[in-house]
Amino acid sequence: MSFSATKFVHPLPLNSSTSSPRSTDKPLSFDPSFRATSSFVGSTHKLRFNALSKSLSQRRSSSSHVVAVSDVVKEKKLKTNSNLLITKEEGLDLYEDMVLGRSFEDMCAQMYYRGKMFGFVHLYNGQEAVSTGFIRLLKKEDYIVSTYRDHVHALSKGVPARSVMSELYGKATGICRGQGGSMHMFSKEHNLIGGFAFIGEGIPIATGTAFSCKYRREVLKEPGADNVTVAFFGDGTCNNGQFFECLNMAALWKLPIIFVVENNLWAIGMSHLRSTSDPQIWKKGPAFGMPGVHVDGMDVLKVRDVAKEAIERARRGEGPTLVECETYRFRGHSLADPDELRDPAEKAKYATRDPIAALTKYILENKLASEQELKSIDKKIEELLDEAVEFADASPHPERSQLLENVFADPKGFGIGPDGKYRCEDPKFTQGTAHV
């Protein structure tokens, strides 16, 4: 296995056109004397190629990418005698999910600037390969925990686009009946434990969820209780205490969790290089006794291979994995951010590495699907989002009596009177205060 505390992956510079010396007999390992500058900001070490990454570079005209594939995955591919990393069905599923995420966020931007949404709205454009690469491999029973940038995670997990859009509108038909908004998507049905507005807030929740899964499996002996949890968070979060505490707990108890760092190189307006003593986040995994993996977060096929190994490892009861996906957001931190702090040249550079364009190229070059098939998916998503907007527009606002629901634990407490009715329905409830 290449995923272990002592056998872990290091990044390859994206502008490299030739492979490094490789061994097909030994797992990938670190050579401290093997250093080079990478076009990825946080990368300072190279990765030795394996047979699978070599074949991928031959099939695509773009530069080589960061890759991390275990021996198990390599053997599986060799046994199939196929040069393709995905089937047609898998390719179309990945494409549809990524295009849905991108198009949904673009529609959100339109509706926000038309005054349909309020508050802070953080879009996911550019990072789709991470969400799709991980979540589309999960079972419905598996859990995900997100951040304030959670719309696309919800969509990838199967939450209907109309329910997410209505929530952004603050309507009663939203996934949280309009009470969550952009940063607090939640769905018990889809095991989406939530978006969390404060950075680092979701990591302890995800760790607790993973502990619950382990407890049900090993103590309660529930049949089929092999669920895993995927926790998404950004590079800025990795300097917070919750991150380190939960890495320690997850490794100590071998919890079935994958910690996914979506390193888009910027924490709002703070460069990743200026905010941390060691920008290579993946290295913090081995420090706690778990595998640390670095992967190109702009390539869904690379993310998917790493995700597959980490998920299977967690499902087998072998413990957590820390995965750093270096990616880039194509918009400002939020729709209220004019995005003036990032270098225009940097933004232009990453725009050429659009993950959807890269997947489209791979699909067409390998004849997995035709352009017409992809256009049909584009049309399907366009119609789906038009319907989602119409549904959100037509949906009612929440009742005033809903204001204090899910606020007080005691059903006979402050929110509900002795007669069982909500106190906020009493005209005197808000007397002397601003009208709610």
N, C-alpha and C positions, 0 to 999 in steps of 0.2 A: 504494500500500500504506500502511495506517495503522501497521503495525509497522515502525518503523525507529528508529535511535538518536535522531533528531530529531523524530519524529512519534509521540508516545506518549499514552497515555490517562490521564486524571485522574478521581478519583472524584466521584460525584454524591451529595449528601446524600439519605439514604433517606427522610426525612420530607418531601421536596419533592413537590408534587402537580402542578406545571406544568413544562414543558420550557423550557430555556434557548434563546436564539437559536441557530439551526443553519444549516449550509450543506451542501447535498447535493453540492456540486462539489468541496469541499476536504476533505482528511483531517483527523481530529481533531487539534487542536494546543493548546498551552498558552497561556493568556492570563494573565500574571502579575498583572493587576489584578483578576482574577475570583476572589474568595475568599469563602468562607462556612463556617459551622460545620456539620459533618456529624454525624449520629447514630452513625456509625462512629467509634470512638475514635481511630484512627490517621489520619483523613482531614481535610484542611484545604482542599482545592481541589475545585471543581466540574468536571463533565464536560459538554461541549456535546453535546446529543442529536443522534442521526442518525435517519433515517427509520425504521429498524428498531426502535430503542428506543422511539420514539413509538408505533408500532403495538402493541408489547408492553404499554405502560402502559395503552392503551385496552382491552386484552383482559382485564386483571386488575384487580380492585378494590383490591388492596393498593397501597401507596405505590410510587413509582418506585424502581428499583434501579440500582446501578452496572452499566454495560454497556460492553463493548469489542468492537466488531465491525468487521472490516476492510472496505474497499471491495469486495474480492473476494466476501466473504460477502453484502454488501448486493446486489450485482449478481446473484448467484445466486438470492437470494430474490425479487428483482423479476422475474426471467425466469420464475419458476415461477407468477407471478400468484396466489400463495397467501399467506394471512395467517398461516398456521401455521408455527411455527419447527421443528416436528418432525412426523414421520409417526406413525401409530398404532403401528406396530411399534417405532419408536424410543422413543416415550413409554412403552410397556409394558416395554421393556427397561430404561429408566432407572428406572422405578418398581420393578420387581422387584429390581434390583441394590441400590437404596437401602434398600428394606424388608428385604432379606436382610442387609445390613450392620447395620442398626439392631437387628433381631430377634436376630441372632447375638450381638451385644454384650450385649443384655439377658439372653440365655441364659447368657453367660459370667459375668455378675454373679451370677446364681442359683447356678451351679455353684461359683463361687469362695466364696460365703458358706456353701455346704454342705460345704466342705472338699475339693472335687474338684480344685482348682487351687492352686498354691503360688507364692510369690514375688510380684513386682509384675506387675500386669495393668492395662494402660492402655487404656481404651475410647475409641471413636471417635464416640460419640453426638453428633449435631448437625453433624458435619463431612462427612456422606455426599455432599453435592453436589460436593465437590472430588474425591474418589476416583472417583465415578461419572462426573462430567463429563469427566475426563481419560482414565481407563483404558479406558472402554467405547469410545473412539475408536481405541484402539491395535490393531495387528495382534498375533497371537500371537508373532511374531518380535521385536517391540519389547521393550525392557527397562524395568523399573521398579526403583527403589531406595527403600526405605522407612525408617522410623524404629522406635522402640520401640512406636509406636502403629500396628501393621502388620497386624492381623487383617483389616480391611476391604479394605485394598489387595490382600491376597492373594486374597480372595474376588472382588473386581472383576476380577482378572487371570485368573480361571477356576480357581483352586485349589479342589477340592471341600471343602465345609463339614466333612465328616466327618474329612478329613485335618488341617484346621486345629484342630478341636476335640480330636482325639486328641493333637496336639502340645501343646496347652494342658494336657492331662491328663498329659503326660510319658509317653505310651504308644508302644510300638514301631511302631504303625501311623500315627504322626503324620508330617507332611510332612518332618520332619528326624529321624524315628525316635525322637522324644522327647528329643533332645539339644539342641534349640534353645529350646523353650519359647516363651512369649508374645512375647518381644522379638527373636527371631532366626528368623523364618519365611524359608525359602529353597526355591526350586523351580527346578531347571535346566530341567525340562520346560516351565514357564510363563514362563521368563526373568524370574523374580522373584529379583533378585540379593541380596535380603535385607532384613530388618529389622536395625537397628543400635542397640544400647543407648545408646551415647555420642552426644550431640548433635554434629552436624557430621561424624561418622565416615563416613556414607554418601556425602557429597558428592564426595570424591575418588574413591571407587569408581565412582560414576556417571559422573564425568568421564572416567575411564579406560575405562569401557565405551563411552562415546560415541566416544572416540578409536579404539578397536578397530573400531567400525562404520565410521568414516571411512577407516581404513587398509584395511579389507577392500574398501571400495568404490573408493577412488581409487588405491591402490597394487597390491593383489592383483587388482583388476578383477573381483571376484566378481559374477556376475549377480544382480540383485535385491537387492543389499546396500544397501538404503535404510533400514535400521532406525534408529529413534530411541530415545533414553533419556529417561525422565522421573524426575527426582529430587525426592522429597517431603521437606520438613523444616519446622520451625516457626520462629516469630518469634524465639525465644530463640537459635536457632542463628546468626542473621544478624549477631550481634556477634562471631562466632568467626573466626579467621584462615583456616580452610579454605574458608569461604564466599567470601571475597574473592579468595583465590589461585585458586580454581577458576573464578570468574567471569572473571578475567583470562585464564586458559589457554583456556577455552572460546571466548571472543571472539577471542583471538589466532589460534586454529587453526580457527575457524568450525565448532565441533563440533556434531553433531546432537543437542542436548540441550535440554530444557526444565526450568528450575529453578522448582519450584512451592513457594512459601512458604504454608504453612497457618497464617496468622496468626490464632490463636484468642485473641489479646490477653493471654494469660498464659503465662509460662514457669514452670511449677509454681505458685508463689505470688507471682511477681514480675510486676507490671504492665508491659506493653510500653512504656508511656509513661515509666516510671521507669528503664528499662534501656538506652535507646538515645538518641543525640543527635538523630536525625531519625527519627521513627516511620514515615515513608513509605518502606517498604522498596523498593518498585518503582523509586524514583528511583536506586537504586544500579546498576540495569541500564545506563542511558544513560552513567553515569560510566565504564563499561568498554567502551562502544561497542556495546551490545546493546539491543534494545527492552525497556522496562520497562512492565508493564501492571498496573493495579489493577482488580480485579473483585470483585463481591459473591459471596463464597463460600457464601452461604446460598441461592443460586438456581442450580440445576443447569443451567438453560437459558443463563444468562449465562456460567457457567463453561465450558459446552460450546462456545459460540461462540468464546470466547477460545482454548480448548484446540485447537479445529479449526484455527484460523489458525496457532498456534504450532507444532503438529505438522506441518502441511503445509509450513510455512516450513523447519523442520529437515529434512524429508524431501527438499526441493528442494535442499538443500546451502547454504542461506542463513544458517546459524548458529544460535546459541542465543537463547533468550528467557527473561526473568525475569518470572514472574507472581506477584503477591501476591494471594492469595485471603483476604479478611477473613471469618472464620467464627467459630464459638463452640462450645466443647464443653459439653455439657449435664450432664456428670458431673465429679467431681473429677479431679485430675491422674492419679490411679490409684485402684484400689478400696481402697487403704489411706489415701486422702486424705479427711478429713471435709469438705473443701471449705468451710471457714469464713472464708476470706480474701476471697472475692469478695462484692461487695454483692448482697444478695438482690434488690434492685430491678433490678440489671443482669442477673441471671440470668433474672428474670421477663420482662424486655424481650425478650431474645433467644429465650426459649421461644415467644414469639408469632410468631417468624419461622422456625419449624420448616421445613426444606427439603423434607421429605417431604409435609407438609401443603400447602405451596405448589405442588408438582408435582401433587399430587392435585387441587387446585382447578383448575389449568390444564387438566388432562386432561378433567375433567368439564365445565367451562364450555365447552370447545371441542369437546365430544362426540367426543373421540378414543377413548374407551372408556366403558363403563357401570360403575356401582358394583358390579354383580355380577361383572364381569370383574376388577375390582381385588380384590374379596373372594376370588375364586378364586385369585389370586396369593398373597394373604395366607395362605390355607389351605394352598396348596402349600408355602410356606416354613415354615409351622408344622410340617407333617409332615416336611419335610426336616431341620429342626433336632432334632425328636424322634428321628429316626433317627440323626443325628450324635451325639447324647448317648448313645443306646443302644450305638452302635458303639464310642464311646470308653470307656464303662463296661466293655464286654465284651472290649476289646483287652488283650493282655498287656503287662506292663512289659518294658523292654529287658533283654536278657541281661546278666549282670555282665561278660561278656567284651567287651561293647561299650563299656565305660567309657573305654578309652584309644584307641578308634578315632578317626581324624581329629584326633589330637593330635600325633603324631610323624610327621615326613615320612619318616624312614628306616624301612622295614619291618623291619629287623633291629636297630633301635635299642632304646631303653629299654623301649618298650611290648611288644615281641615278642622272645622268647628265641631262642637258636640253633636250637632244635628247631622253630621256627615257631609255637609256641604263645604265647598271651598270658601275660605274666608275672603278671598280676593273677589268673590262674586257679590259680597256685601258692599253697597255704595260707600259705606263709611270706612272701608278698609284702606282706601288711598286718600281719604280726606286730609287735606293739609299738605299733600305731597304732589309731585308732578304726576300727571295722568299717565298711567301705564298703557 
